[in-house]
Amino acid sequence: MPSLNAAEMERIAAGHPEIFNRSVWRRFQVPLIVAALVLYVFYAWWFFAAGKVFGEANWGIAGNYLADWVSYEIRPDIEINPDGSMRITYSRFDPIGPNPNPDWLEAKREIVSRTIEAPTTAPSTTAPSAPSSSFNFMAGASQQQAAPAEAARTDVRAEEVVTEALVHMGASRTAEIRPNEVVLTRNDERVTLTLDTTAERVTAQGNLPEWVEQRSPGGRVIAYFGLSGWAEISSDRVRVHKRFLGWANFVFDTNSAFFGKSAGEVASLVLSSEHLDPRQSNLSLAWNDFLYNPSWQHLDVWTKLLQTVVMAFVGTLFAMLVAFPLSFIAARNIFRNRPANQLTKRFFDFLRSVDMLIWALFFTRAFGPGPLAGISAIFFTDTGSLGKLYSEALENIDDKQREGVKSVGAHPVTVQRYGVVPQVMPIFASQALYFWESNTRSATVIGAVGAGGIGLKLWEAMRTNSDWENVAYMVILILIVVFLFDAASNALRQRLMGTKAH
């Protein structure tokens, strides 16, 4: 290709000066945009004090919350009595079940003799027909019976007490508990705490490592053993939080006859002809114990999840049915009445400008907590959003098809039916399916404010700040439903639009 000489270059530059003499904005457009973005990021970092927030964040607590999603704790309390004995107790709702004796908690027990003083009543010398402690207002003072004399009686009882406990918190991580001291071990580090029940003080010998925390001198001590759990040491009590991966009692609760049995043992009992409960078969008993598991409440969770799906479906369906005819009034090329067009469009703007959560709060106050408030919130918000999308789709149709139907003298309704609807119906249905899939997620959020569904159940579990495994269970169920609805919605939209998935 021949090169251009200087004269030809000057001639081209004179004919097209905008190419060779670019403005300052065109020459420095990219660097200016990059610089503006960098300045904005620094401004946002300063305005929201992001550095301070990240620096002061308690990442340990965040890690514990995340661990609670996939694990559970067993919490034995080791009480230290003033006489030097100890007692191990478990909370009522501890997942370990009745008669706990875990292999990771070794207790040294001894039989001691305790002397207990108890009052005893001397034999009464009065008539046996009158109670010794009663007073008769109808009789004179001389007839009153004297109160029985009490004499001290001592009983000697043999009692088994715990004198020492060793808690295995994990590999090379232990807590040795004695009446007057606690020795904590984590890998190569060892901490000794002296317990003074009289002065109610906990004293550490030496400096404390990072994994042991004592906020005030003599106060309680918290020892963190990583994912294995943690322990809280006071002068008269040691609370152990031993963590295990998994979800405790997910199938059967501690009150079930199938609790603690392996899958083979459960299957054998289900197939056995000997009934554990005379009123029902073992299969029915196992199924009921699973559905009505008080720790996980499977049936209630599944019912609330189905309620969320129904809320999303009904709310979206009603919104589509209302938005469809109104969108024809809002479309300027379909309904040639500007005031009606503008009034309908402003109505759509009003409905969608108020967030679905605000509508849910309003209808919860109006109708009370329940799915009706959620359906109404979805219906109002989606009517505005779908109406806007539908009207814009109508304003962008190809008029040739409509003019063709009109040219044969068809009625105006027939013109819309055969000249407009076939063009927009796939788009309408596709958008409605997308909103249905999206509202399945939105219904979970509005349920947290009392609009029913699994959202309310999720919020109740989060509010306890201790049932994070239940939160994880419900989140996984929601994700599964959203994934299934997303796949089904995409498949239906592709069929309606005449495209194939790649």
C-alpha positions as CSV (number, residue, x, y, z in Angstrom):
1,M,0.0,0.0,0.0
2,P,1.6,3.4,-1.1
3,S,2.3,5.8,1.7
4,L,0.9,9.3,1.8
5,N,3.1,12.3,1.3
6,A,3.1,15.5,3.4
7,A,0.8,17.3,1.0
8,E,-1.8,14.6,1.0
9,M,-1.7,14.5,4.8
10,E,-2.2,18.2,5.1
11,R,-5.2,18.0,2.7
12,I,-6.8,15.2,4.7
13,A,-6.2,17.1,7.9
14,A,-7.8,20.2,6.5
15,G,-10.9,18.2,5.4
16,H,-11.3,16.4,8.7
17,P,-9.9,18.5,11.5
18,E,-11.9,16.7,14.1
19,I,-9.7,13.6,13.6
20,F,-6.3,15.3,14.1
21,N,-7.3,18.1,16.5
22,R,-9.1,16.3,19.2
23,S,-10.4,18.1,22.2
24,V,-8.7,18.0,25.7
25,W,-11.6,15.8,26.9
26,R,-11.1,13.3,24.1
27,R,-7.3,13.1,24.6
28,F,-7.5,12.7,28.4
29,Q,-10.9,10.9,28.7
30,V,-9.6,7.5,30.0
31,P,-7.1,8.9,32.5
32,L,-9.7,11.3,33.9
33,I,-12.3,8.6,34.4
34,V,-9.7,6.3,36.1
35,A,-8.6,9.2,38.4
36,A,-12.2,10.0,39.3
37,L,-12.9,6.4,40.2
38,V,-9.8,6.3,42.4
39,L,-10.7,9.5,44.1
40,Y,-14.3,8.2,44.7
41,V,-13.0,5.0,46.3
42,F,-10.7,7.0,48.6
43,Y,-13.6,9.3,49.5
44,A,-15.9,6.3,50.3
45,W,-13.2,4.7,52.4
46,W,-12.8,7.9,54.4
47,F,-16.5,8.7,54.6
48,F,-17.5,5.3,55.9
49,A,-14.4,4.9,58.1
50,A,-13.7,1.6,56.5
51,G,-10.2,1.3,57.9
52,K,-11.4,1.8,61.5
53,V,-14.3,-0.6,61.0
54,F,-12.1,-3.4,59.6
55,G,-9.4,-2.7,62.3
56,E,-11.8,-2.8,65.2
57,A,-13.9,-5.7,63.9
58,N,-14.0,-8.8,66.1
59,W,-13.1,-11.4,63.6
60,G,-13.0,-14.1,66.2
61,I,-16.7,-13.7,66.9
62,A,-17.4,-13.7,63.2
63,G,-15.5,-17.0,62.9
64,N,-17.5,-18.5,65.7
65,Y,-20.8,-17.5,64.0
66,L,-19.6,-19.1,60.8
67,A,-18.6,-22.2,62.7
68,D,-22.0,-22.4,64.4
69,W,-23.6,-22.8,61.0
70,V,-21.9,-26.2,60.5
71,S,-21.4,-27.4,64.0
72,Y,-23.0,-27.8,67.4
73,E,-21.9,-27.5,71.0
74,I,-22.2,-29.7,74.1
75,R,-22.1,-27.5,77.2
76,P,-21.2,-29.3,80.5
77,D,-21.1,-27.1,83.6
78,I,-18.6,-28.1,86.2
79,E,-19.7,-26.6,89.5
80,I,-17.2,-26.2,92.4
81,N,-18.7,-26.5,95.9
82,P,-17.2,-24.7,98.9
83,D,-16.2,-28.1,100.5
84,G,-13.9,-28.9,97.6
85,S,-16.2,-31.3,95.7
86,M,-17.4,-30.8,92.2
87,R,-20.6,-31.6,90.2
88,I,-21.1,-32.0,86.5
89,T,-24.4,-30.9,85.0
90,Y,-25.8,-30.5,81.5
91,S,-28.5,-28.0,80.4
92,R,-32.0,-29.3,79.8
93,F,-31.8,-28.8,76.0
94,D,-28.3,-30.1,75.6
95,P,-28.0,-32.3,72.4
96,I,-26.1,-35.0,74.2
97,G,-29.3,-36.6,75.4
98,P,-30.2,-38.4,78.7
99,N,-27.6,-40.1,80.9
100,P,-24.6,-38.3,79.4
101,N,-21.2,-39.8,79.7
102,P,-19.0,-38.5,76.9
103,D,-15.6,-40.1,76.3
104,W,-13.9,-36.7,76.0
105,L,-14.7,-35.7,79.6
106,E,-12.9,-37.8,82.2
107,A,-14.1,-37.4,85.7
108,K,-12.4,-38.8,88.8
109,R,-15.0,-39.7,91.4
110,E,-14.8,-40.6,95.1
111,I,-17.3,-41.8,97.7
112,V,-17.4,-39.4,100.6
113,S,-19.5,-39.5,103.8
114,R,-21.6,-36.4,104.6
115,T,-23.1,-35.6,108.0
116,I,-26.5,-34.0,107.6
117,E,-28.4,-32.5,110.6
118,A,-32.2,-32.9,110.4
119,P,-34.8,-32.0,113.0
120,T,-36.8,-34.8,114.6
121,T,-40.1,-34.6,116.5
122,A,-40.4,-35.9,120.1
123,P,-43.4,-38.2,120.8
124,S,-46.6,-36.3,121.8
125,T,-48.1,-37.0,125.3
126,T,-51.5,-35.7,124.4
127,A,-54.4,-37.5,122.9
128,P,-53.7,-38.9,119.5
129,S,-56.9,-37.6,118.1
130,A,-55.8,-34.0,118.1
131,P,-53.0,-32.9,115.7
132,S,-49.9,-31.6,117.6
133,S,-49.6,-28.4,115.5
134,S,-53.2,-27.3,115.6
135,F,-54.8,-24.7,117.7
136,N,-58.5,-25.0,118.9
137,F,-60.3,-21.7,119.3
138,M,-63.3,-23.4,121.0
139,A,-61.3,-24.8,123.8
140,G,-59.8,-22.9,126.8
141,A,-56.2,-22.2,127.2
142,S,-55.8,-25.0,129.7
143,Q,-56.9,-27.5,127.0
144,Q,-54.4,-26.4,124.4
145,Q,-51.9,-29.0,123.5
146,A,-48.2,-28.1,123.8
147,A,-46.1,-28.0,120.7
148,P,-43.9,-31.1,120.3
149,A,-40.3,-30.6,121.2
150,E,-37.7,-30.9,118.5
151,A,-34.4,-32.6,118.9
152,A,-31.5,-32.5,116.5
153,R,-30.8,-35.7,114.5
154,T,-27.7,-36.4,112.5
155,D,-27.6,-38.6,109.4
156,V,-24.5,-39.9,107.8
157,R,-24.9,-40.5,104.1
158,A,-22.4,-41.8,101.5
159,E,-22.3,-39.7,98.3
160,E,-20.4,-39.9,95.1
161,V,-18.7,-36.6,94.2
162,V,-16.3,-35.5,91.4
163,T,-12.9,-34.5,92.7
164,E,-11.1,-33.8,89.4
165,A,-12.1,-33.5,85.7
166,L,-10.2,-33.6,82.5
167,V,-11.8,-32.2,79.3
168,H,-10.2,-33.1,76.0
169,M,-11.0,-30.1,73.7
170,G,-9.0,-31.5,70.7
171,A,-5.6,-32.6,69.7
172,S,-3.1,-31.4,72.4
173,R,-5.8,-29.2,73.9
174,T,-7.1,-30.0,77.3
175,A,-8.6,-28.4,80.4
176,E,-7.7,-30.0,83.8
177,I,-10.2,-28.9,86.4
178,R,-9.6,-29.2,90.2
179,P,-11.4,-27.5,93.1
180,N,-8.7,-24.9,93.5
181,E,-7.1,-24.6,90.1
182,V,-7.6,-25.0,86.3
183,V,-4.8,-25.9,84.0
184,L,-5.3,-25.0,80.3
185,T,-3.2,-26.6,77.6
186,R,-3.1,-25.7,73.9
187,N,-0.3,-27.3,71.9
188,D,2.9,-26.2,73.7
189,E,1.4,-23.5,75.8
190,R,0.2,-24.1,79.3
191,V,-1.8,-21.7,81.6
192,T,-2.5,-22.3,85.3
193,L,-5.4,-20.5,86.9
194,T,-5.9,-20.4,90.7
195,L,-9.5,-20.4,91.9
196,D,-10.5,-18.7,95.2
197,T,-14.2,-19.4,95.9
198,T,-14.1,-17.3,99.1
199,A,-12.9,-14.1,97.5
200,E,-14.5,-15.0,94.2
201,R,-11.3,-14.4,92.2
202,V,-9.5,-16.1,89.4
203,T,-5.8,-15.5,89.4
204,A,-3.5,-16.4,86.4
205,Q,0.0,-17.5,87.1
206,G,2.2,-15.6,84.6
207,N,1.3,-13.8,81.4
208,L,-1.7,-14.9,79.4
209,P,-1.3,-16.0,75.8
210,E,-3.5,-14.6,73.0
211,W,-6.0,-17.4,73.2
212,V,-6.8,-16.7,76.9
213,E,-8.6,-13.6,77.8
214,Q,-9.3,-11.9,81.2
215,R,-10.8,-8.5,80.9
216,S,-10.5,-7.5,84.6
217,P,-8.1,-8.6,87.3
218,G,-9.7,-11.5,89.3
219,G,-12.6,-11.7,86.9
220,R,-13.7,-14.6,84.7
221,V,-11.3,-16.1,82.2
222,I,-12.3,-17.2,78.7
223,A,-10.0,-19.7,76.9
224,Y,-10.4,-20.3,73.1
225,F,-9.4,-23.6,71.7
226,G,-10.2,-22.8,68.0
227,L,-12.8,-24.8,66.2
228,S,-12.7,-27.3,69.1
229,G,-14.7,-24.8,71.3
230,W,-14.0,-22.6,74.3
231,A,-14.3,-22.6,78.1
232,E,-15.4,-19.9,80.6
233,I,-13.7,-20.1,84.0
234,S,-15.2,-18.5,87.1
235,S,-14.2,-18.9,90.7
236,D,-17.0,-21.4,91.4
237,R,-17.8,-22.8,87.9
238,V,-16.3,-23.9,84.7
239,R,-18.5,-23.8,81.6
240,V,-17.2,-25.9,78.7
241,H,-18.4,-25.4,75.1
242,K,-17.2,-28.4,73.2
243,R,-17.9,-28.0,69.4
244,F,-18.5,-30.9,67.0
245,L,-18.9,-30.6,63.2
246,G,-22.4,-31.5,61.9
247,W,-26.0,-30.9,62.9
248,A,-26.9,-32.5,66.2
249,N,-30.1,-34.7,66.4
250,F,-31.1,-33.7,62.8
251,V,-33.1,-36.8,62.3
252,F,-34.3,-37.9,65.8
253,D,-34.4,-35.8,69.0
254,T,-33.2,-37.0,72.3
255,N,-36.8,-37.9,73.3
256,S,-37.3,-40.3,70.4
257,A,-37.1,-44.0,70.8
258,F,-34.7,-44.1,67.8
259,F,-32.3,-41.5,69.3
260,G,-28.6,-42.6,69.3
261,K,-29.2,-45.6,67.0
262,S,-27.4,-46.3,63.8
263,A,-29.1,-46.4,60.4
264,G,-29.0,-50.2,60.4
265,E,-30.6,-50.3,63.9
266,V,-33.3,-47.9,62.9
267,A,-34.1,-49.9,59.7
268,S,-34.2,-53.1,61.8
269,L,-36.7,-51.5,64.2
270,V,-38.8,-50.1,61.4
271,L,-39.1,-53.6,59.7
272,S,-39.7,-55.3,63.1
273,S,-43.1,-56.6,63.9
274,E,-42.8,-55.7,67.5
275,H,-44.2,-52.2,68.0
276,L,-42.4,-49.7,70.2
277,D,-45.7,-47.9,70.5
278,P,-48.8,-50.1,70.6
279,R,-50.8,-47.3,68.9
280,Q,-48.8,-47.2,65.7
281,S,-46.3,-49.0,63.6
282,N,-42.6,-48.4,64.0
283,L,-42.4,-46.8,60.5
284,S,-45.2,-44.3,61.4
285,L,-43.4,-43.6,64.8
286,A,-40.1,-43.0,63.1
287,W,-41.7,-40.7,60.5
288,N,-43.6,-38.7,63.2
289,D,-40.4,-38.4,65.3
290,F,-38.6,-37.0,62.3
291,L,-41.3,-34.6,61.2
292,Y,-42.1,-33.3,64.7
293,N,-38.4,-33.2,65.8
294,P,-38.6,-30.3,68.4
295,S,-35.0,-29.2,67.7
296,W,-35.4,-28.9,63.9
297,Q,-39.2,-28.7,63.3
298,H,-38.9,-30.2,59.8
299,L,-42.6,-30.2,59.1
300,D,-43.1,-26.6,60.2
301,V,-40.1,-25.4,58.2
302,W,-41.2,-27.2,55.0
303,T,-44.7,-25.9,55.5
304,K,-43.4,-22.3,55.9
305,L,-41.2,-22.8,52.8
306,L,-44.2,-24.0,50.7
307,Q,-46.1,-21.0,52.1
308,T,-43.3,-18.7,50.8
309,V,-43.5,-20.3,47.3
310,V,-47.3,-19.9,47.2
311,M,-47.0,-16.3,48.3
312,A,-44.6,-15.6,45.5
313,F,-46.8,-17.4,42.9
314,V,-50.1,-15.9,43.9
315,G,-48.7,-12.4,44.3
316,T,-47.0,-12.5,40.9
317,L,-50.0,-14.1,39.2
318,F,-52.4,-11.4,40.4
319,A,-49.9,-8.6,39.5
320,M,-49.6,-10.0,35.9
321,L,-53.4,-10.2,35.5
322,V,-53.8,-6.6,36.6
323,A,-50.8,-5.2,34.8
324,F,-51.7,-6.8,31.5
325,P,-54.8,-4.7,30.7
326,L,-53.5,-1.6,32.3
327,S,-50.3,-1.7,30.2
328,F,-52.5,-1.3,27.0
329,I,-53.9,1.9,28.5
330,A,-50.4,3.2,29.4
331,A,-49.0,2.5,25.9
332,R,-49.2,5.6,23.8
333,N,-49.3,3.8,20.5
334,I,-52.2,1.5,21.6
335,F,-54.4,3.9,23.6
336,R,-54.1,7.3,22.1
337,N,-55.3,9.3,25.1
338,R,-52.4,11.2,26.7
339,P,-54.1,12.0,30.0
340,A,-55.0,8.3,30.4
341,N,-51.5,7.3,29.4
342,Q,-49.9,9.6,31.9
343,L,-52.3,8.7,34.7
344,T,-51.7,5.0,34.3
345,K,-48.0,5.4,34.1
346,R,-47.9,7.5,37.3
347,F,-50.0,4.8,39.0
348,F,-47.3,2.3,38.0
349,D,-44.6,4.6,39.3
350,F,-46.4,5.0,42.6
351,L,-46.8,1.2,43.1
352,R,-43.2,0.4,42.3
353,S,-41.6,3.4,44.0
354,V,-42.6,2.1,47.4
355,D,-40.4,-0.8,48.3
356,M,-41.9,-4.3,48.8
357,L,-40.6,-4.3,52.4
358,I,-42.5,-1.1,53.1
359,W,-45.7,-2.5,51.6
360,A,-45.2,-5.6,53.7
361,L,-45.0,-3.5,56.9
362,F,-48.1,-1.6,55.9
363,F,-50.2,-4.7,55.1
364,T,-48.9,-6.5,58.2
365,R,-50.4,-3.6,60.3
366,A,-53.6,-3.7,58.2
367,F,-54.2,-7.5,58.0
368,G,-52.0,-8.8,60.8
369,P,-49.1,-11.2,60.4
370,G,-49.6,-13.9,57.8
371,P,-49.3,-14.7,54.1
372,L,-52.1,-12.3,53.1
373,A,-49.8,-9.4,53.9
374,G,-47.0,-10.9,51.9
375,I,-49.2,-11.6,48.9
376,S,-50.5,-8.1,48.9
377,A,-47.0,-6.6,49.2
378,I,-45.8,-8.7,46.2
379,F,-49.0,-7.9,44.2
380,F,-48.7,-4.1,44.7
381,T,-44.9,-3.9,43.9
382,D,-45.0,-6.2,40.9
383,T,-48.1,-4.6,39.4
384,G,-46.1,-1.4,39.1
385,S,-43.0,-3.0,37.8
386,L,-44.7,-5.4,35.3
387,G,-47.0,-2.6,34.2
388,K,-44.1,-0.4,33.3
389,L,-42.2,-3.2,31.5
390,Y,-45.4,-4.3,29.6
391,S,-46.2,-0.8,28.5
392,E,-42.7,-0.2,27.2
393,A,-42.8,-3.6,25.3
394,L,-46.1,-2.5,23.7
395,E,-44.6,0.8,22.6
396,N,-41.8,-1.0,20.8
397,I,-43.9,-3.4,18.8
398,D,-43.7,-3.6,15.0
399,D,-46.8,-1.8,13.7
400,K,-46.8,-3.6,10.3
401,Q,-48.5,-6.7,11.8
402,R,-51.1,-4.6,13.5
403,E,-51.7,-2.5,10.3
404,G,-52.1,-5.7,8.3
405,V,-54.9,-7.0,10.6
406,K,-56.5,-3.5,10.6
407,S,-56.5,-3.3,6.8
408,V,-59.0,-6.2,6.5
409,G,-61.5,-4.2,8.6
410,A,-61.1,-6.1,11.9
411,H,-62.6,-4.8,15.1
412,P,-60.2,-2.8,17.3
413,V,-60.2,-5.6,19.9
414,T,-59.4,-8.2,17.2
415,V,-56.6,-6.0,16.0
416,Q,-55.0,-6.0,19.4
417,R,-55.6,-9.8,19.8
418,Y,-54.0,-10.8,16.5
419,G,-51.7,-7.9,15.7
420,V,-50.2,-7.0,19.1
421,V,-50.6,-9.9,21.6
422,P,-48.7,-12.5,19.6
423,Q,-45.7,-10.1,19.4
424,V,-45.6,-9.3,23.2
425,M,-46.9,-12.4,24.8
426,P,-43.6,-14.3,24.9
427,I,-42.0,-11.2,26.5
428,F,-44.8,-10.8,29.0
429,A,-44.7,-14.4,30.1
430,S,-40.8,-14.3,30.3
431,Q,-40.9,-11.3,32.5
432,A,-43.6,-12.7,34.7
433,L,-41.6,-15.9,35.1
434,Y,-38.5,-13.9,36.1
435,F,-40.5,-12.0,38.6
436,W,-41.9,-15.2,40.1
437,E,-38.4,-16.6,40.5
438,S,-37.2,-13.3,42.0
439,N,-40.2,-13.0,44.4
440,T,-39.4,-16.4,45.9
441,R,-36.3,-14.7,47.4
442,S,-38.1,-11.5,48.1
443,A,-40.9,-13.3,50.0
444,T,-38.3,-14.6,52.4
445,V,-37.2,-11.1,53.2
446,I,-40.7,-9.7,53.7
447,G,-41.6,-12.7,55.8
448,A,-39.1,-11.5,58.4
449,V,-41.3,-8.5,59.2
450,G,-44.3,-10.7,59.8
451,A,-45.6,-11.4,56.3
452,G,-45.5,-15.1,56.8
453,G,-43.5,-17.8,55.2
454,I,-40.1,-19.1,56.0
455,G,-38.7,-15.6,56.5
456,L,-40.4,-15.3,59.8
457,K,-39.1,-18.6,60.9
458,L,-35.6,-17.6,59.8
459,W,-35.8,-14.4,61.7
460,E,-36.9,-16.2,64.9
461,A,-33.9,-18.6,64.6
462,M,-31.5,-15.7,64.1
463,R,-32.9,-13.7,67.0
464,T,-31.9,-16.4,69.5
465,N,-28.3,-15.9,68.5
466,S,-27.7,-19.6,69.3
467,D,-29.6,-21.6,66.7
468,W,-27.3,-20.8,63.7
469,E,-27.4,-24.4,62.6
470,N,-31.1,-24.0,62.1
471,V,-30.5,-20.8,60.2
472,A,-28.1,-22.7,57.9
473,Y,-30.7,-25.4,57.4
474,M,-33.3,-23.0,56.3
475,V,-30.9,-21.0,54.1
476,I,-29.9,-24.2,52.3
477,L,-33.6,-25.1,51.7
478,I,-34.2,-21.6,50.3
479,L,-31.2,-21.9,48.0
480,I,-32.4,-25.2,46.7
481,V,-35.9,-23.8,45.9
482,V,-34.4,-20.7,44.3
483,F,-32.1,-22.9,42.1
484,L,-34.9,-25.1,41.1
485,F,-37.2,-22.2,40.2
486,D,-34.4,-20.4,38.4
487,A,-33.8,-23.5,36.2
488,A,-37.5,-24.0,35.5
489,S,-38.0,-20.3,34.8
490,N,-35.1,-20.2,32.4
491,A,-36.3,-23.3,30.6
492,L,-39.8,-21.9,30.2
493,R,-38.5,-18.5,29.0
494,Q,-36.3,-20.1,26.4
495,R,-39.3,-22.1,25.1
496,L,-41.5,-19.0,25.0
497,M,-38.8,-16.9,23.3
498,G,-37.9,-19.7,20.8
499,T,-34.3,-20.0,21.9
500,K,-32.2,-22.9,23.1
501,A,-29.9,-23.0,26.1
502,H,-26.2,-23.0,25.3
